[in-house]
Amino acid sequence: AVPNFAQHGAWVLSSQIIGKSGRTPHLSAPSVCFGNNINGCNTWIATLHLRQMVSYQPASRFWEFQWYETTIFLAIAVVLAGLCAWRIRHRFLS
């Protein structure tokens, strides 16, 4: 799937330019690729018969990731609170 980078909030995990062999060519990118001119950069890539491989998460999964993260941090907090309570109880009862 081709990502729609016009959709704000897409989380780009990786982006690389590859050749026909699937390897990354050793080229220096022109200045057009360092600004906000995505179309100009894509045109430059196409003229060299290269393609861009992008791994991303769409913005629609934002809250799903937020719930995963919240669950992980709450689980860690519960485990640490339990260890603290055990340590305090063990120390004062000894």
PDB file as gemmi writes it, atoms N, CA and C in Angstrom:
CRYST1    1.000    1.000    1.000  90.00  90.00  90.00 P 1                      
ATOM      1  N   ALA A   1       0.843  -1.186   0.000  1.00  0.00           N  
ATOM      2  CA  ALA A   1       0.000   0.000   0.000  1.00  0.00           C  
ATOM      3  C   ALA A   1       0.879   1.236   0.000  1.00  0.00           C  
ATOM      4  N   VAL A   2       0.490   2.215  -0.746  1.00  0.00           N  
ATOM      5  CA  VAL A   2       1.215   3.470  -0.802  1.00  0.00           C  
ATOM      6  C   VAL A   2       0.683   4.369   0.298  1.00  0.00           C  
ATOM      7  N   PRO A   3       1.553   4.817   1.207  1.00  0.00           N  
ATOM      8  CA  PRO A   3       1.072   5.653   2.301  1.00  0.00           C  
ATOM      9  C   PRO A   3       0.661   7.022   1.805  1.00  0.00           C  
ATOM     10  N   ASN A   4      -0.343   7.564   2.457  1.00  0.00           N  
ATOM     11  CA  ASN A   4      -0.803   8.904   2.142  1.00  0.00           C  
ATOM     12  C   ASN A   4      -0.194   9.837   3.176  1.00  0.00           C  
ATOM     13  N   PHE A   5       0.929  10.464   2.815  1.00  0.00           N  
ATOM     14  CA  PHE A   5       1.611  11.327   3.774  1.00  0.00           C  
ATOM     15  C   PHE A   5       0.914  12.667   3.942  1.00  0.00           C  
ATOM     16  N   ALA A   6      -0.113  12.921   3.142  1.00  0.00           N  
ATOM     17  CA  ALA A   6      -0.910  14.117   3.348  1.00  0.00           C  
ATOM     18  C   ALA A   6      -1.763  13.952   4.606  1.00  0.00           C  
ATOM     19  N   GLN A   7      -1.986  12.711   5.007  1.00  0.00           N  
ATOM     20  CA  GLN A   7      -2.730  12.432   6.228  1.00  0.00           C  
ATOM     21  C   GLN A   7      -1.799  12.702   7.405  1.00  0.00           C  
ATOM     22  N   HIS A   8      -2.082  13.738   8.154  1.00  0.00           N  
ATOM     23  CA  HIS A   8      -1.213  14.117   9.259  1.00  0.00           C  
ATOM     24  C   HIS A   8      -1.270  13.067  10.355  1.00  0.00           C  
ATOM     25  N   GLY A   9      -0.135  12.791  10.937  1.00  0.00           N  
ATOM     26  CA  GLY A   9      -0.074  11.868  12.049  1.00  0.00           C  
ATOM     27  C   GLY A   9       0.380  10.468  11.693  1.00  0.00           C  
ATOM     28  N   ALA A  10       0.654  10.168  10.418  1.00  0.00           N  
ATOM     29  CA  ALA A  10       1.144   8.842  10.057  1.00  0.00           C  
ATOM     30  C   ALA A  10       2.522   8.669  10.693  1.00  0.00           C  
ATOM     31  N   TRP A  11       2.736   7.533  11.330  1.00  0.00           N  
ATOM     32  CA  TRP A  11       3.979   7.251  12.033  1.00  0.00           C  
ATOM     33  C   TRP A  11       4.879   6.462  11.100  1.00  0.00           C  
ATOM     34  N   VAL A  12       5.868   7.115  10.523  1.00  0.00           N  
ATOM     35  CA  VAL A  12       6.787   6.473   9.588  1.00  0.00           C  
ATOM     36  C   VAL A  12       7.862   5.754  10.398  1.00  0.00           C  
ATOM     37  N   LEU A  13       7.922   4.429  10.262  1.00  0.00           N  
ATOM     38  CA  LEU A  13       8.890   3.628  10.991  1.00  0.00           C  
ATOM     39  C   LEU A  13      10.228   3.576  10.266  1.00  0.00           C  
ATOM     40  N   SER A  14      10.187   3.460   8.949  1.00  0.00           N  
ATOM     41  CA  SER A  14      11.420   3.465   8.169  1.00  0.00           C  
ATOM     42  C   SER A  14      11.102   3.887   6.743  1.00  0.00           C  
ATOM     43  N   SER A  15      12.112   4.420   6.092  1.00  0.00           N  
ATOM     44  CA  SER A  15      11.981   4.845   4.709  1.00  0.00           C  
ATOM     45  C   SER A  15      13.341   4.704   4.059  1.00  0.00           C  
ATOM     46  N   GLN A  16      13.387   3.958   2.963  1.00  0.00           N  
ATOM     47  CA  GLN A  16      14.659   3.803   2.267  1.00  0.00           C  
ATOM     48  C   GLN A  16      14.427   3.699   0.771  1.00  0.00           C  
ATOM     49  N   ILE A  17      15.425   4.122   0.033  1.00  0.00           N  
ATOM     50  CA  ILE A  17      15.380   4.042  -1.416  1.00  0.00           C  
ATOM     51  C   ILE A  17      16.117   2.775  -1.831  1.00  0.00           C  
ATOM     52  N   ILE A  18      15.482   1.982  -2.683  1.00  0.00           N  
ATOM     53  CA  ILE A  18      16.108   0.739  -3.138  1.00  0.00           C  
ATOM     54  C   ILE A  18      16.102   0.685  -4.660  1.00  0.00           C  
ATOM     55  N   GLY A  19      17.050  -0.073  -5.197  1.00  0.00           N  
ATOM     56  CA  GLY A  19      17.154  -0.250  -6.638  1.00  0.00           C  
ATOM     57  C   GLY A  19      16.432  -1.508  -7.088  1.00  0.00           C  
ATOM     58  N   LYS A  20      16.630  -1.863  -8.349  1.00  0.00           N  
ATOM     59  CA  LYS A  20      15.976  -3.049  -8.898  1.00  0.00           C  
ATOM     60  C   LYS A  20      16.418  -4.324  -8.202  1.00  0.00           C  
ATOM     61  N   SER A  21      17.653  -4.346  -7.705  1.00  0.00           N  
ATOM     62  CA  SER A  21      18.168  -5.540  -7.033  1.00  0.00           C  
ATOM     63  C   SER A  21      17.668  -5.658  -5.595  1.00  0.00           C  
ATOM     64  N   GLY A  22      17.018  -4.614  -5.099  1.00  0.00           N  
ATOM     65  CA  GLY A  22      16.530  -4.633  -3.719  1.00  0.00           C  
ATOM     66  C   GLY A  22      17.538  -4.083  -2.733  1.00  0.00           C  
ATOM     67  N   ARG A  23      18.670  -3.607  -3.235  1.00  0.00           N  
ATOM     68  CA  ARG A  23      19.712  -3.046  -2.372  1.00  0.00           C  
ATOM     69  C   ARG A  23      19.655  -1.526  -2.394  1.00  0.00           C  
ATOM     70  N   THR A  24      20.177  -0.932  -1.343  1.00  0.00           N  
ATOM     71  CA  THR A  24      20.222   0.520  -1.251  1.00  0.00           C  
ATOM     72  C   THR A  24      21.380   1.041  -2.095  1.00  0.00           C  
ATOM     73  N   PRO A  25      21.111   1.929  -3.059  1.00  0.00           N  
ATOM     74  CA  PRO A  25      22.205   2.490  -3.857  1.00  0.00           C  
ATOM     75  C   PRO A  25      22.983   3.520  -3.048  1.00  0.00           C  
ATOM     76  N   HIS A  26      24.231   3.683  -3.359  1.00  0.00           N  
ATOM     77  CA  HIS A  26      25.080   4.652  -2.665  1.00  0.00           C  
ATOM     78  C   HIS A  26      25.065   5.960  -3.449  1.00  0.00           C  
ATOM     79  N   LEU A  27      24.054   6.755  -3.197  1.00  0.00           N  
ATOM     80  CA  LEU A  27      23.865   8.037  -3.861  1.00  0.00           C  
ATOM     81  C   LEU A  27      23.681   9.114  -2.811  1.00  0.00           C  
ATOM     82  N   SER A  28      24.047  10.317  -3.158  1.00  0.00           N  
ATOM     83  CA  SER A  28      23.733  11.437  -2.270  1.00  0.00           C  
ATOM     84  C   SER A  28      22.467  12.098  -2.812  1.00  0.00           C  
ATOM     85  N   ALA A  29      21.551  12.340  -1.925  1.00  0.00           N  
ATOM     86  CA  ALA A  29      20.257  12.907  -2.322  1.00  0.00           C  
ATOM     87  C   ALA A  29      20.415  14.381  -2.674  1.00  0.00           C  
ATOM     88  N   PRO A  30      19.679  14.837  -3.668  1.00  0.00           N  
ATOM     89  CA  PRO A  30      19.746  16.260  -4.013  1.00  0.00           C  
ATOM     90  C   PRO A  30      19.003  17.103  -2.984  1.00  0.00           C  
ATOM     91  N   SER A  31      19.198  18.397  -3.060  1.00  0.00           N  
ATOM     92  CA  SER A  31      18.583  19.306  -2.083  1.00  0.00           C  
ATOM     93  C   SER A  31      17.060  19.264  -2.127  1.00  0.00           C  
ATOM     94  N   VAL A  32      16.491  18.850  -3.255  1.00  0.00           N  
ATOM     95  CA  VAL A  32      15.031  18.803  -3.373  1.00  0.00           C  
ATOM     96  C   VAL A  32      14.431  17.796  -2.386  1.00  0.00           C  
ATOM     97  N   CYS A  33      15.202  16.813  -1.962  1.00  0.00           N  
ATOM     98  CA  CYS A  33      14.694  15.784  -1.047  1.00  0.00           C  
ATOM     99  C   CYS A  33      14.790  16.177   0.422  1.00  0.00           C  
ATOM    100  N   PHE A  34      15.393  17.328   0.732  1.00  0.00           N  
ATOM    101  CA  PHE A  34      15.554  17.724   2.125  1.00  0.00           C  
ATOM    102  C   PHE A  34      14.520  18.720   2.601  1.00  0.00           C  
ATOM    103  N   GLY A  35      13.656  19.167   1.737  1.00  0.00           N  
ATOM    104  CA  GLY A  35      12.624  20.126   2.125  1.00  0.00           C  
ATOM    105  C   GLY A  35      11.268  19.456   2.204  1.00  0.00           C  
ATOM    106  N   ASN A  36      10.252  20.235   2.001  1.00  0.00           N  
ATOM    107  CA  ASN A  36       8.883  19.722   2.021  1.00  0.00           C  
ATOM    108  C   ASN A  36       8.386  19.373   0.630  1.00  0.00           C  
ATOM    109  N   ASN A  37       9.263  19.359  -0.361  1.00  0.00           N  
ATOM    110  CA  ASN A  37       8.880  19.094  -1.740  1.00  0.00           C  
ATOM    111  C   ASN A  37       8.895  17.582  -2.005  1.00  0.00           C  
ATOM    112  N   ILE A  38       7.888  16.893  -1.516  1.00  0.00           N  
ATOM    113  CA  ILE A  38       7.820  15.434  -1.659  1.00  0.00           C  
ATOM    114  C   ILE A  38       7.671  15.036  -3.115  1.00  0.00           C  
ATOM    115  N   ASN A  39       6.886  15.777  -3.865  1.00  0.00           N  
ATOM    116  CA  ASN A  39       6.701  15.455  -5.279  1.00  0.00           C  
ATOM    117  C   ASN A  39       8.000  15.579  -6.057  1.00  0.00           C  
ATOM    118  N   GLY A  40       8.787  16.607  -5.769  1.00  0.00           N  
ATOM    119  CA  GLY A  40      10.075  16.780  -6.434  1.00  0.00           C  
ATOM    120  C   GLY A  40      11.036  15.644  -6.113  1.00  0.00           C  
ATOM    121  N   CYS A  41      11.043  15.213  -4.868  1.00  0.00           N  
ATOM    122  CA  CYS A  41      11.907  14.102  -4.463  1.00  0.00           C  
ATOM    123  C   CYS A  41      11.453  12.802  -5.129  1.00  0.00           C  
ATOM    124  N   ASN A  42      10.159  12.572  -5.175  1.00  0.00           N  
ATOM    125  CA  ASN A  42       9.644  11.362  -5.834  1.00  0.00           C  
ATOM    126  C   ASN A  42       9.967  11.366  -7.322  1.00  0.00           C  
ATOM    127  N   THR A  43       9.942  12.537  -7.950  1.00  0.00           N  
ATOM    128  CA  THR A  43      10.303  12.646  -9.367  1.00  0.00           C  
ATOM    129  C   THR A  43      11.772  12.292  -9.563  1.00  0.00           C  
ATOM    130  N   TRP A  44      12.635  12.789  -8.681  1.00  0.00           N  
ATOM    131  CA  TRP A  44      14.064  12.466  -8.750  1.00  0.00           C  
ATOM    132  C   TRP A  44      14.293  10.967  -8.602  1.00  0.00           C  
ATOM    133  N   ILE A  45      13.597  10.348  -7.667  1.00  0.00           N  
ATOM    134  CA  ILE A  45      13.720   8.899  -7.454  1.00  0.00           C  
ATOM    135  C   ILE A  45      13.284   8.149  -8.702  1.00  0.00           C  
ATOM    136  N   ALA A  46      12.192   8.574  -9.314  1.00  0.00           N  
ATOM    137  CA  ALA A  46      11.660   7.895 -10.503  1.00  0.00           C  
ATOM    138  C   ALA A  46      12.596   8.033 -11.701  1.00  0.00           C  
ATOM    139  N   THR A  47      13.287   9.172 -11.838  1.00  0.00           N  
ATOM    140  CA  THR A  47      14.184   9.349 -12.983  1.00  0.00           C  
ATOM    141  C   THR A  47      15.368   8.394 -12.935  1.00  0.00           C  
ATOM    142  N   LEU A  48      15.733   7.943 -11.755  1.00  0.00           N  
ATOM    143  CA  LEU A  48      16.846   6.994 -11.612  1.00  0.00           C  
ATOM    144  C   LEU A  48      16.358   5.540 -11.577  1.00  0.00           C  
ATOM    145  N   HIS A  49      15.066   5.338 -11.814  1.00  0.00           N  
ATOM    146  CA  HIS A  49      14.443   4.007 -11.793  1.00  0.00           C  
ATOM    147  C   HIS A  49      14.643   3.322 -10.444  1.00  0.00           C  
ATOM    148  N   LEU A  50      14.489   4.106  -9.408  1.00  0.00           N  
ATOM    149  CA  LEU A  50      14.559   3.597  -8.042  1.00  0.00           C  
ATOM    150  C   LEU A  50      13.157   3.615  -7.467  1.00  0.00           C  
ATOM    151  N   ARG A  51      12.994   3.012  -6.315  1.00  0.00           N  
ATOM    152  CA  ARG A  51      11.706   3.074  -5.636  1.00  0.00           C  
ATOM    153  C   ARG A  51      11.943   3.289  -4.156  1.00  0.00           C  
ATOM    154  N   GLN A  52      10.944   3.805  -3.518  1.00  0.00           N  
ATOM    155  CA  GLN A  52      11.044   4.096  -2.095  1.00  0.00           C  
ATOM    156  C   GLN A  52      10.206   3.089  -1.325  1.00  0.00           C  
ATOM    157  N   MET A  53      10.829   2.440  -0.362  1.00  0.00           N  
ATOM    158  CA  MET A  53      10.117   1.466   0.461  1.00  0.00           C  
ATOM    159  C   MET A  53       9.882   2.109   1.834  1.00  0.00           C  
ATOM    160  N   VAL A  54       8.608   2.231   2.202  1.00  0.00           N  
ATOM    161  CA  VAL A  54       8.226   2.910   3.438  1.00  0.00           C  
ATOM    162  C   VAL A  54       7.456   1.947   4.326  1.00  0.00           C  
ATOM    163  N   SER A  55       7.844   1.874   5.573  1.00  0.00           N  
ATOM    164  CA  SER A  55       7.114   1.103   6.572  1.00  0.00           C  
ATOM    165  C   SER A  55       6.487   2.115   7.531  1.00  0.00           C  
ATOM    166  N   TYR A  56       5.178   2.034   7.728  1.00  0.00           N  
ATOM    167  CA  TYR A  56       4.498   3.049   8.519  1.00  0.00           C  
ATOM    168  C   TYR A  56       3.279   2.468   9.221  1.00  0.00           C  
ATOM    169  N   GLN A  57       2.791   3.225  10.196  1.00  0.00           N  
ATOM    170  CA  GLN A  57       1.532   2.934  10.863  1.00  0.00           C  
ATOM    171  C   GLN A  57       0.607   4.109  10.583  1.00  0.00           C  
ATOM    172  N   PRO A  58      -0.616   3.854  10.153  1.00  0.00           N  
ATOM    173  CA  PRO A  58      -1.529   4.967   9.848  1.00  0.00           C  
ATOM    174  C   PRO A  58      -1.980   5.689  11.122  1.00  0.00           C  
ATOM    175  N   ALA A  59      -2.390   6.923  10.944  1.00  0.00           N  
ATOM    176  CA  ALA A  59      -2.829   7.737  12.077  1.00  0.00           C  
ATOM    177  C   ALA A  59      -4.048   7.136  12.768  1.00  0.00           C  
ATOM    178  N   SER A  60      -4.809   6.313  12.062  1.00  0.00           N  
ATOM    179  CA  SER A  60      -6.015   5.723  12.648  1.00  0.00           C  
ATOM    180  C   SER A  60      -5.697   4.741  13.776  1.00  0.00           C  
ATOM    181  N   ARG A  61      -4.443   4.295  13.879  1.00  0.00           N  
ATOM    182  CA  ARG A  61      -4.069   3.355  14.943  1.00  0.00           C  
ATOM    183  C   ARG A  61      -3.483   4.050  16.167  1.00  0.00           C  
ATOM    184  N   PHE A  62      -3.515   5.382  16.192  1.00  0.00           N  
ATOM    185  CA  PHE A  62      -2.917   6.132  17.286  1.00  0.00           C  
ATOM    186  C   PHE A  62      -3.463   5.712  18.646  1.00  0.00           C  
ATOM    187  N   TRP A  63      -4.789   5.719  18.786  1.00  0.00           N  
ATOM    188  CA  TRP A  63      -5.372   5.401  20.097  1.00  0.00           C  
ATOM    189  C   TRP A  63      -5.171   3.943  20.463  1.00  0.00           C  
ATOM    190  N   GLU A  64      -5.116   3.067  19.512  1.00  0.00           N  
ATOM    191  CA  GLU A  64      -4.816   1.655  19.801  1.00  0.00           C  
ATOM    192  C   GLU A  64      -3.441   1.539  20.455  1.00  0.00           C  
ATOM    193  N   PHE A  65      -2.456   2.227  19.894  1.00  0.00           N  
ATOM    194  CA  PHE A  65      -1.108   2.201  20.476  1.00  0.00           C  
ATOM    195  C   PHE A  65      -1.078   2.876  21.839  1.00  0.00           C  
ATOM    196  N   GLN A  66      -1.878   3.929  22.007  1.00  0.00           N  
ATOM    197  CA  GLN A  66      -1.929   4.586  23.309  1.00  0.00           C  
ATOM    198  C   GLN A  66      -2.471   3.645  24.384  1.00  0.00           C  
ATOM    199  N   TRP A  67      -3.482   2.850  24.064  1.00  0.00           N  
ATOM    200  CA  TRP A  67      -4.030   1.892  25.034  1.00  0.00           C  
ATOM    201  C   TRP A  67      -3.030   0.781  25.341  1.00  0.00           C  
ATOM    202  N   TYR A  68      -2.307   0.305  24.327  1.00  0.00           N  
ATOM    203  CA  TYR A  68      -1.262  -0.702  24.577  1.00  0.00           C  
ATOM    204  C   TYR A  68      -0.213  -0.155  25.534  1.00  0.00           C  
ATOM    205  N   GLU A  69       0.235   1.066  25.255  1.00  0.00           N  
ATOM    206  CA  GLU A  69       1.263   1.680  26.096  1.00  0.00           C  
ATOM    207  C   GLU A  69       0.766   1.894  27.522  1.00  0.00           C  
ATOM    208  N   THR A  70      -0.460   2.368  27.664  1.00  0.00           N  
ATOM    209  CA  THR A  70      -1.037   2.580  28.991  1.00  0.00           C  
ATOM    210  C   THR A  70      -1.123   1.271  29.764  1.00  0.00           C  
ATOM    211  N   THR A  71      -1.552   0.207  29.100  1.00  0.00           N  
ATOM    212  CA  THR A  71      -1.654  -1.103  29.743  1.00  0.00           C  
ATOM    213  C   THR A  71      -0.287  -1.590  30.215  1.00  0.00           C  
ATOM    214  N   ILE A  72       0.719  -1.431  29.380  1.00  0.00           N  
ATOM    215  CA  ILE A  72       2.075  -1.872  29.747  1.00  0.00           C  
ATOM    216  C   ILE A  72       2.580  -1.097  30.961  1.00  0.00           C  
ATOM    217  N   PHE A  73       2.418   0.245  30.945  1.00  0.00           N  
ATOM    218  CA  PHE A  73       2.908   1.045  32.068  1.00  0.00           C  
ATOM    219  C   PHE A  73       2.126   0.769  33.350  1.00  0.00           C  
ATOM    220  N   LEU A  74       0.818   0.534  33.255  1.00  0.00           N  
ATOM    221  CA  LEU A  74       0.050   0.188  34.449  1.00  0.00           C  
ATOM    222  C   LEU A  74       0.481  -1.161  35.013  1.00  0.00           C  
ATOM    223  N   ALA A  75       0.749  -2.132  34.150  1.00  0.00           N  
ATOM    224  CA  ALA A  75       1.210  -3.445  34.612  1.00  0.00           C  
ATOM    225  C   ALA A  75       2.564  -3.314  35.319  1.00  0.00           C  
ATOM    226  N   ILE A  76       3.460  -2.523  34.753  1.00  0.00           N  
ATOM    227  CA  ILE A  76       4.762  -2.310  35.389  1.00  0.00           C  
ATOM    228  C   ILE A  76       4.584  -1.617  36.739  1.00  0.00           C  
ATOM    229  N   ALA A  77       3.697  -0.627  36.809  1.00  0.00           N  
ATOM    230  CA  ALA A  77       3.457   0.084  38.066  1.00  0.00           C  
ATOM    231  C   ALA A  77       2.894  -0.849  39.137  1.00  0.00           C  
ATOM    232  N   VAL A  78       1.981  -1.749  38.743  1.00  0.00           N  
ATOM    233  CA  VAL A  78       1.410  -2.703  39.712  1.00  0.00           C  
ATOM    234  C   VAL A  78       2.483  -3.657  40.216  1.00  0.00           C  
ATOM    235  N   VAL A  79       3.313  -4.165  39.327  1.00  0.00           N  
ATOM    236  CA  VAL A  79       4.394  -5.072  39.734  1.00  0.00           C  
ATOM    237  C   VAL A  79       5.369  -4.364  40.669  1.00  0.00           C  
ATOM    238  N   LEU A  80       5.766  -3.137  40.338  1.00  0.00           N  
ATOM    239  CA  LEU A  80       6.690  -2.395  41.201  1.00  0.00           C  
ATOM    240  C   LEU A  80       6.067  -2.060  42.552  1.00  0.00           C  
ATOM    241  N   ALA A  81       4.786  -1.703  42.574  1.00  0.00           N  
ATOM    242  CA  ALA A  81       4.110  -1.433  43.850  1.00  0.00           C  
ATOM    243  C   ALA A  81       4.058  -2.705  44.699  1.00  0.00           C  
ATOM    244  N   GLY A  82       3.802  -3.830  44.061  1.00  0.00           N  
ATOM    245  CA  GLY A  82       3.792  -5.093  44.792  1.00  0.00           C  
ATOM    246  C   GLY A  82       5.161  -5.434  45.360  1.00  0.00           C  
ATOM    247  N   LEU A  83       6.209  -5.219  44.592  1.00  0.00           N  
ATOM    248  CA  LEU A  83       7.570  -5.471  45.082  1.00  0.00           C  
ATOM    249  C   LEU A  83       7.929  -4.548  46.238  1.00  0.00           C  
ATOM    250  N   CYS A  84       7.524  -3.283  46.142  1.00  0.00           N  
ATOM    251  CA  CYS A  84       7.783  -2.337  47.233  1.00  0.00           C  
ATOM    252  C   CYS A  84       7.044  -2.755  48.497  1.00  0.00           C  
ATOM    253  N   ALA A  85       5.770  -3.120  48.359  1.00  0.00           N  
ATOM    254  CA  ALA A  85       4.992  -3.547  49.521  1.00  0.00           C  
ATOM    255  C   ALA A  85       5.597  -4.800  50.141  1.00  0.00           C  
ATOM    256  N   TRP A  86       6.020  -5.742  49.306  1.00  0.00           N  
ATOM    257  CA  TRP A  86       6.639  -6.973  49.820  1.00  0.00           C  
ATOM    258  C   TRP A  86       7.938  -6.651  50.549  1.00  0.00           C  
ATOM    259  N   ARG A  87       8.742  -5.772  49.974  1.00  0.00           N  
ATOM    260  CA  ARG A  87      10.036  -5.413  50.581  1.00  0.00           C  
ATOM    261  C   ARG A  87       9.855  -4.706  51.919  1.00  0.00           C  
ATOM    262  N   ILE A  88       8.908  -3.772  51.957  1.00  0.00           N  
ATOM    263  CA  ILE A  88       8.647  -3.048  53.208  1.00  0.00           C  
ATOM    264  C   ILE A  88       8.117  -4.001  54.268  1.00  0.00           C  
ATOM    265  N   ARG A  89       7.176  -4.849  53.896  1.00  0.00           N  
ATOM    266  CA  ARG A  89       6.606  -5.793  54.852  1.00  0.00           C  
ATOM    267  C   ARG A  89       7.661  -6.785  55.338  1.00  0.00           C  
ATOM    268  N   HIS A  90       8.475  -7.274  54.427  1.00  0.00           N  
ATOM    269  CA  HIS A  90       9.531  -8.232  54.778  1.00  0.00           C  
ATOM    270  C   HIS A  90      10.557  -7.586  55.710  1.00  0.00           C  
ATOM    271  N   ARG A  91      10.882  -6.307  55.475  1.00  0.00           N  
ATOM    272  CA  ARG A  91      11.902  -5.620  56.269  1.00  0.00           C  
ATOM    273  C   ARG A  91      11.404  -5.346  57.691  1.00  0.00           C  
ATOM    274  N   PHE A  92      10.128  -4.942  57.840  1.00  0.00           N  
ATOM    275  CA  PHE A  92       9.621  -4.602  59.164  1.00  0.00           C  
ATOM    276  C   PHE A  92       9.194  -5.804  59.975  1.00  0.00           C  
ATOM    277  N   LEU A  93       8.923  -6.922  59.334  1.00  0.00           N  
ATOM    278  CA  LEU A  93       8.526  -8.107  60.083  1.00  0.00           C  
ATOM    279  C   LEU A  93       9.716  -8.975  60.465  1.00  0.00           C  
ATOM    280  N   SER A  94      10.867  -8.674  59.934  1.00  0.00           N  
ATOM    281  CA  SER A  94      12.069  -9.471  60.253  1.00  0.00           C  
ATOM    282  C   SER A  94      12.721  -9.003  61.521  1.00  0.00           C  
TER     283      SER A  94                                                      
END                                                                             
